[in-house]
Amino acid sequence: MPTIGPIKRRDLIVYLRTLGFTGPHPGGRHETMQRGDFTFPIPNPHRGDISKEFLLRILKDAGISREEWEAL
């Protein structure tokens, strides 16, 4: 069960795939993940982990509740 906290980009992608998302797909400035008709950008690779605050924004944009995330 992933907690709401710093996370590696690679782990974020794995968890999003577990939730039914496909990708990452090439996009404009960012790669995207998709579930059904819904598409949203994911962060580009960088040195550090994705922060807790940024993870919460990503989950909100993706329409994933905290409960759904922690139930993985």
PyMOL commands that set and color helices and strands:
alter all, ss='L'
color gray80, all
select helices_A, chain A and resi 9-18+52-62+66-70
alter helices_A, ss='H'
color red, helices_A
select strands_A, chain A and resi 22-25+32-35+38-41
alter strands_A, ss='S'
color yellow, strands_A
deselect
rebuild
show_as cartoon
